[in-house]
Amino acid sequence: MLKAFSNCFKIPDLRKKILFTLVIILAYRVGCHIPTPGVNGSILAEFFRRINESSGGGTIFGMMNMFSGGALQKMTVFSLGIMPYISSSIIMQLLTAVIPALEKLSKEGQAGYQKINQYTRYGTLGLAIVQSYFIALWLESPQAFQGLQVVNDPGWAFRFTTVLTLASGTVLLMWLGEQIQEKGIGQGISLIIAAGILSRAPDAIRTLFVLLSPKTASMRQIQPLTLLLMIAFLVGVIFSITLITQGQRRIPVQYARRIVGRKVYGGQSTYIPLKVDTAGIIAIIFAQSILLFPATLASFIPHQGLQTVASFFMRGHAAYYFLYGLLIIFFCYFYTAIVFNPVDVAENMKKHGGFIPGVRPGVPTADFLDFVMTRITLAGAFFMCVIAVMPDAIMAAFKVPYLVASFFGGTGILIIVGVMLDTVKQIESQLLMRHYDGFMKTGHLRGRR
């Protein structure tokens, strides 16, 4: 494997792509430290510190802060992160499944893809403007910060500046991700998100060593044996995520042989790879957003009834984990039904003379694919439930803060493992194309898509 990494820099084109990607990520991290004009950063940092202590990071702001790489907590130009682009992409996928015009456009090849991608960009800009405007109103409200004045000079000038700064930062991040996609290596947007999550790793490691550092063993909050157990547990989590991420059910497909003139067409065998985990982190993000919204709203509106309702959606309550699991399972099936249509797959196979051995073409093939997909999605959905509640289990078992526990499960570790698999797969493809050995002696890596 080390030889494969050294070979990456022996190929001029691959070396150029890797260095270009690293420069873009460095530019992103620099932008995460450029503050938004007119905001008192010290008061805002104190507010986020209190929220994290009271809720363990379990608010919608905590999730947004994770995806922005800590930029929201500092209110920098990249505070919105790439979340508006992710939301716009998901909305476009949903609309493509329900609007015939967009569905027809998606089947027009590269031209249709570029048109839908352009609509996604417009949607990203619109969502960024709306979100940044409400963030500006939130920053101007002293009641939201326990009477503290976060904005030095509130008014329309501040709102316009904030909207312009934050929306421009999101558009710039979207452009940087597309530049990685075109000129670099790896999935651009996913790499930026993973870089933001990994930027929190030094703070997590520092916190872990602080808990381990007291001189007397009785004062230590974490014992050395517990630390070794946590490391072994982390390795097991990464291994299991890799297995589920790359897990497939391969449905064999046989194409009938056709004779046209003197030539013979078809007759080959292939397979349809049905993924165990089609939805991935999308299901967890949807479920988190719905569950965390009441608790986040209650933190700003001091209403007794709202506080009572929000208490059932807080971490530590049985109702929270029950609803969390149900929502994850629901969104796993919901998203899978959107991106995978067994009827279309069966019709395309029938048009090209393909069939599944032992299954009649047409409606029986669609029913068979739906039958198989329903059952393998259930296994993937249950695994997503386990990974989603893993940080809470780590916090309860090892008595560590949420910052440390978040690297043992949840959306963060799923994104990091998935992005690393995609990036290493692309690098390996470049090596094999130029007659170099890959990272593995037997077999090849597969990405998430």
Secondary structure, DSSP 8 states (H G I E B T S, - for coil): -HHHHHHHTTSHHHHHHHHHHHHHHHHHHHHTTSB-TTB-HHHHHHHHHHHHHHHTT-SHHHHHHHHTTTHHHHTBTTTTTTHHHHHHHHHHHHHHHH-HHHHHHHTSTHHHHHHHHHHHHHHHHHHHHHHHHHHHHHHH-GGGGTT---BSS-SHHHHHHHHHHHHHHHHHHHHHHHHHHHHSSS-HHHHHHHHHHHTTHHHHHHHHHHHH--SSGGG-SS-HHHHHHHHHHHHHHHHHHHHHHH-EEEEEEEE--EEETTEEE---EEEEEEES-SSTHHHHHHHHHHHHHHHHHHTTS--HHHHHHHHTTSTT-HHHHHHHHHHHHHHHHHHHHHH--HHHHHHHHHHTTEE-TTS-TTHHHHHHHHHHHHHHHHHHHHHHHHHHTHHHHHHHHH---HHHHGGGSHHHHHHHHHHHHHHHHHHHHHHHHTT---S-SSS------
